[in-house]
Amino acid sequence: TPPTALYLRPPRLAQAIKSVAIARQYVEEEAIDLCCRPEFVEITEDGGENTTSALRLLVLVEQT
């Protein structure tokens, strides 16, 4: 399974996307490409009383 990260707040999501963009530059010389696939998920909080939407990023690695 690919690495995943779960984000509830926009600033943290933006920082994660920037981090993947920077990491792509580091592995580019090794013919490796990183990309993200977003997925929307629902998270249940407070013992099932509250449901919140979140964005999960799957980080995919491809050999180029």
C-alpha positions in Angstrom: 0.0 0.0 0.0 1.2 3.5 -0.7 2.1 5.9 2.1 -0.9 8.0 3.1 -1.5 11.2 5.0 -4.8 12.5 6.4 -5.5 16.2 6.6 -8.4 18.0 8.2 -7.2 21.6 7.8 -6.3 23.4 4.5 -2.9 24.9 5.7 -1.6 21.4 6.6 -2.8 20.0 3.2 -1.1 22.8 1.4 2.2 22.1 3.3 1.9 18.4 2.4 1.5 19.1 -1.3 4.5 21.5 -1.2 6.6 18.8 0.6 5.8 16.3 -2.2 6.7 18.9 -4.8 10.1 19.5 -3.1 10.7 15.7 -2.7 10.1 15.2 -6.4 13.1 17.4 -7.2 15.4 15.4 -4.9 14.5 12.0 -6.5 14.3 13.2 -10.1 18.0 12.5 -10.7 17.3 8.8 -9.8 14.5 8.5 -12.4 11.8 8.4 -9.7 8.6 10.4 -9.9 6.3 11.1 -7.0 2.7 12.0 -7.4 -0.4 12.4 -5.2 -3.8 11.0 -5.5 -6.4 12.7 -3.3 -9.3 10.8 -1.7 -12.1 12.3 0.3 -13.0 10.3 3.5 -15.3 10.8 6.4 -14.0 10.6 9.9 -16.2 9.8 12.9 -15.4 11.6 16.1 -16.8 11.7 19.6 -17.8 8.1 19.7 -19.7 8.2 16.5 -21.7 11.4 17.2 -19.8 13.8 14.8 -18.7 13.1 11.2 -16.1 15.2 9.6 -14.8 15.2 6.0 -11.1 15.0 5.4 -8.7 14.7 2.5 -6.3 11.7 2.3 -3.3 12.0 0.1 -1.9 8.8 -1.4 1.7 9.3 -2.4 2.6 7.2 -5.4 6.1 6.4 -6.6 6.8 5.6 -10.2 10.1 4.6 -11.8 10.6 6.6 -15.0 
